[in-house]
């Protein structure tokens, strides 16, 4: 399973053309950087994933960054205490009626009162966060594409306390599955019990229970997010570090 996703992660980091980036509305300089940077062979599984969850780069926009956030479950939705950001990020498209996460975020950014924005992704600092591989079963919050409400900044929110001036509440769907990864503390645990508390083992009922707190994550092993980081670095001309934690006593 890990080998399968590692291969997917590699091609995910490579499978975008310059023309596709131009279509997203990015400056031409970003698009030109990716021209010719494509896989030399096909991979049907990766193509399937990209069709289902294609990424779109968003340049110089407000967004909510939820990687590493604390969440609070209520009525089948988890609410994350995310960071209020401005800059470059990656969004899962979530296409609907000719629109997608990019157009939704543009609408939110353009509101006179700045009513909302979309939770998207940029690589968090490895000095603060690490990726944890969770074979499952377990539950996590999938926040890429969540709607964030600017009127929550600086206010108190149930289960999460009072937000600071650079924090925002984003609503995220809850996913209960096997083989996923989450963003957790940068200091890797030295005991299996500590690691398991971060990955979490939940039933469907406990994972979605009111008041539960989940980590932000994604399906598959960390290689999936590491590939997103590599793609982000190539598109936006940055150099993001990364860190992964393994369950103590586990070898790969």
Helices and strands as residue ranges (DSSP letters): H 2-12, H 18-23, H 28-34, H 44-52, E 55-74, E 77-92, H 101-110, E 116-120, E 129-142, E 147-149, G 150-152, E 156-157, E 161-162, E 167-185, H 192-199, H 204-207, E 217-219, H 223-236, E 244-245
